[in-house]
Amino acid sequence: MKKVIYFVSEDWVFLNHRLELAKKIQKKGYKVTLVTNVTHYKNLIERKKIEVIPIKIERGSLNIRKSIRTIYKLTKIFKKVDPDVVHNFGLRQIVHGSISAKFAGVNKAFNSIIGLGSAFISGNFFLKFFIINLLRIALFFKSSRTLVQNKDDYIFFKKKVLIRKKNLHFNTASGINLNKYKVSKEPKGKIIFLFASRILKDKGIMELIEASKKLRKITKNFELYIAGNIDSQNPSSVSLEEIKSWEAFDYLNYLGHINDMNELYKKVHVAVLPSYREGLPKGLLEAAACGKPIITTDVTGCREVVTNGENGILVNLKDSDDLFLAMKKMVQNRQIRLSMGKKGRNFIKKNFSIDNTVENLIDLYKNF
């Protein structure tokens, strides 16, 4: 049996974003091992017959000493497991995992770009320059392949990071199981908007709050649900105190982390994510799969999921007025909501089925 290691930042990230992929890969005859920072989800993952190897991953800056320690630990793990494939997810994991795979003599290293993070949103030239050159080093090896989720990232890695065309591929390494996400009738009552993501300023949460205030001035026929974790280690994090202050708005409901998104979408009319930049937002894929119309920003990643005016509305970046107008349109037009929702489901079926993603990924694993 062939063996693949998935190197992911946190066990809960794997559970939310990669478990479906791993289960499908197992059915194709691969033994899956997860290397990750472990919390209380370890036993839940192991019940899926996935071996979990803990490694402490430091978030924040790429400290040289910490990076050397991480690479040393990873190299030992990779040598012990002796996988046919190492698959790294995220920038930090790509840098550490690619170098470690080379030292461990692993013949195939796949590197999924799942977003370029706060550094590329902030506009910090020196930080961007540093990261680009670090990626050039990590992805230089002949044993390495780079997987991107959107057209903008493909162009970026080809022109800026200088990845050769034969080493650069489209693959979401995600995808949606359409048997899991079901379309339900639009619920009665007030129009419910759902923001489902980590509670970060980079996700456009502050613009959403402003837009909702403007919408409240003209109608009471809506509510705003916010579902997601507070990521206190992220520089773009919103404080718990600020989130609690939103509870003063009688139309806003903070739900925290939700395990069963399919059930939640039965209560929702519209998904909204005014993010500054994404790899490929899973929350929007899930929303479209459930037949929900979408409001999101016309930025990298988000525009991969929405065709403006077809299955959703694209709004300008950091523009609460434009966001308000889109929300107003959704509140006032039931037929638009229903039409966009139906087209969204079909769009996911055609472009983001988990089965198609897995077939493509297995083909890459075998023919590299």
N, C-alpha and C positions, 0 to 999 in steps of 0.2 A: 504493500500500500504506500502510495506517495504521501509525503508530509509537507504541510505548509504552516509557517508561523505567521500569525497576524500580530504586528506590533502596533498597539493603540495606546493613546495617552492614559485613559481611565477605563475601568471596567464598566462603568455606567454608560460611557460613550459607546463602547462596543455593543452593549445590550440594546441601546436605543437605535444605533445606526448600522451595525454590521452583523448582528446575530442572524438575520434572515439570509444574508449572503453566505455566512459560514455554514448554516444548515443545508443550503443548496449545494455548496462545495463538498460537504460530507457525502451527500448522495451521489456525487460524481466519482467517489472512490478515494477522497483525500482524508487523511487524518489531520485535524485542525488543532493547533496549539496556540493559545493566546498569551502573549507577553504584555503585561500592563501593570499600572498602578492599581492595587487592590483595595477595595472598600468592602462593604457588606454584601456585594452582589456576586462574590466569587462562587459560593455554593450554587446559586441559581444558574450560573453559566455552566458549571461542571455537570449539572443535571442534564445538560444538553449534549453530554459526552464530548465536551471540549476541555482539554487539559489547560489549566491556568497556571502560569508561572509568574509570581509577583516580582516586580522591580520598582523601586522607588524612583519616580520621575520628578525632577525639580522643575517647576514652572517659573516663568520669568525670563531674565536675560540668559543668553547662552554662555554661562560662566565656563571658562576653559578647564579649570580643575574638576568641576562637577561633570563636564562633558567627557573628560578623559575617564573618570570613574564609571560613568554610564556605559561608555564604549567598551571598557574592560569587562564589566558585568555581562553586557549583551553578547560579547564575543564568546565568553564561557558558555552562556546559555545556548547560543547557536551551534557551537561545537558539540555540545552534549546531545542536543536534539537531532542534529545532522539533517536539516530539512532539505527537500528538493527546491522549495521556494520560500523566501522571506518577503512578506508584503507589509510595507510601512505606510501608516496613515497619518498625515499631518507633517508640517515643516520640521519640527524638532525631531520627530521620530524618523523622518527621512534622512536627516543629517546623521544622527547617531546610528540608525539601523543600517544604512547603506555602507558606512565605513566598517561597522562591526561585521556585516555579512562578508565583506571583502577579506577582512582579517581571518574570519572563520572558514574561509574557503567555500562559501555558498555560491553555487553557480548562477542562481537566478534571484535577483532582487527587484521587486516591483514597488513603485513609490506613488501613492495616490495623493494628488494635490486636492485637499478638501476645503481649501480656502487659504488666503495669504495673510489673514490675521490683521490685528490692529496696526502693525508697522506700516502696512501698505495703504491704510486708510488715513493715518496721521499726517502723511506728507513729509516725514522725517527723511531727508535725502540720504544722510550718512547711514542711517539704520537700514534703509532699502539697499544701499550700495553694499553694505556688509553682508546682508542676507543673500543677495543675488550672487555674490562671489562665493559664499559658503555653499550655496546650492550647486554652483558650477563644479565645485570640488567633489561634493557628495554624489552628484549624478554623472560624473565623468566616466566612471568605470564601465567597461564593456559588458559587465554582468548586470547592468542596471537598465531598467525601463521606467519611464515616467508616464503616469496616467492622469489625464486632466478631465474635468467634468463639464467645461464650457469652452466656447470658441475664444473668448478673450484670453483665458489662461493658456490655451494652445498657442496663440500668437505670442503671448508674453514669454513662454518658456522656449519657444523656437527662436525669437529675435533677441531677447534680453539675456536669458540664461544660456543660450546657444546650444540647446539640446538638438542633436541630429534627428532629422525627420523619421528615420527608421526606429529610433528609440523613444518616440513620442506618440502616444495613442489616446484616443477618446475611450474612456470607460468610467462610468459613474461609481463602480464598485459599491453600488447601493441598489437602487431600483425599488419598485413597489410590488408587493404581492396583492394582486387585485382580488384574490379570494378572501383576503383579510379585511380589506377596506370596502365597505358596502355603501351604495347610494340609498338614501332614505328620503322620504317626503320632506319638503321644507316645513319646519315647525311653525305653528301659529304663534301669534303674539308679537312682541317687540322684535325688531331686527337686531340680531346678536352678531357683533363682530368679534372675531377671535384672533388675538395675537399669541402665537405659540412659538416661543423661543426663549433662550436665555435672556435675562433682564439686563440688557446692555444698551448703553447709549448708541453704540455702533449699529444696533439693530433698528434704530429709528424710534425707540420707545418715547423719547421726549417730544418728537414731532407728532406722534400719535396722540399723546395726551393733549397737546395744544389743539390738534384738529378736532378731538372729541369735545373739547370745551366750546369751540366755535359751532359745532354741530348741535350741541345742547341748547344754544341760544335760539335756534330756529325750530327744534323738534325734541319731543321727549320720547319719540317712538324708536328708541334703540338702547342697547346696552353694550358695554365693552367688557369682554372677558380677557384676562391676561393669564396665560398658563406657561410656567417655566421656572427654572431654578435661578437663584441669585448666585452669580459667579464672582465671589468677592476677590478672587485672585486675579481677575482680569482688570486691566487699567481702565476699561470702559464701563465698569460695573456701576449699577445704580444701588445706592445704599438702602438697607432695610427701612430706615427711618423715612426716606423719601417715598418708598413704595407704600408704607403705612399711611402717609399723608394723603395718598390718593383715595383712601377709603372714605374720605369726606365727600367724594363725588358719589351721589346715590345711583348713578348709572354704571359705575365701575365695580368689577368683581375680580379680585386677585385670587386665583385658584391654586397657585403653587405648582408643584410637579404633578403631572397626570400620567398614570400608567396606561389607561385604555383610551387612546385618542379616538378610536373608532366610535366609541360610545359618546364621547364629548361632541364630535361633529354632528351627531343626530340632533343636538340642541342648537346648532349654529347655523347662521345664514351666510356669512361672508368671512373669509380668511383675510387677514391683513398683516403685511410684514414690510414696513418702510425702511428696510436695511440699507446700509451704506455700501456693502459688498458681500457677496456670498460665493461659495464654491458651487453648490447646488442645494438649495434649502429643502431639507426633507419635509419640514412642516407644510410647505406649499405643495409638494408632491402628494402628500397624504390628503390635503384639503381637496385638491383637484380629483384625486381618486375617489373621494367621497361625494363628488358632484357639487362642490362648493365653488362659487366664483371667488376671484382673488383680487385684492388690491396690493400692489407691491411697487417698488421703485425700479426705474429704468436704468439698472446697473448690472455689472457683471454677476452672473449666477441667477439673479432673479428673472431677468428677461429670457432665460432659457426655459422657464416654466410657463410664462405668460406671453401670448400674442395679444397685443393691445387691441381691445374692442371685441375680441373673440371669446377667450375664456377668462378674461379679467381686464383690469385697468392698470396701466403703468403710469406712475406719477413721477414728478421731478424729485431729485435727491434733496433731502433736507428742506422740503417745501411743505409746511403744514397747511398752507392755503390750498395747494393743489390736492393734498391728501383729504382735506375737508370736502372739497368739491366732489371727489370720487366717492367718499362715504355718503354724501348727500344723494348722489345719483343712485347708489345702491339701495338706500332707504326708500326712495321714491318710486323705484321701478322693479316690480316683481318679475315681469317678463324678462327683463335683462338679466336678473339674477338666475332665473331658471335656465335660460338659453346658455349663458356663460358656464353654468355648472355642468350642463350636459356635454358641452364641447370640451370642458376640462377633463372629464372622465375619459372621453375618447382619445384625447391628446396623450394622457398617461398610458393608456392601453397601447397606443402606437409607438411611443417613444421611450417609455421608462419602465417597462415590464421587468421584474426581477429575473424572470427566466431568460430573457434576451441578454441581460447584463451578465448572467452567469455563463451562458454559452460562449459569449465573447471573451470573458475572462479566462475560462478553461482553455480556449483556443490559444490565447496569449501565453498561458502557462506552458502549454505543450509545445508550441512552435517557436519558442524563443531559444 
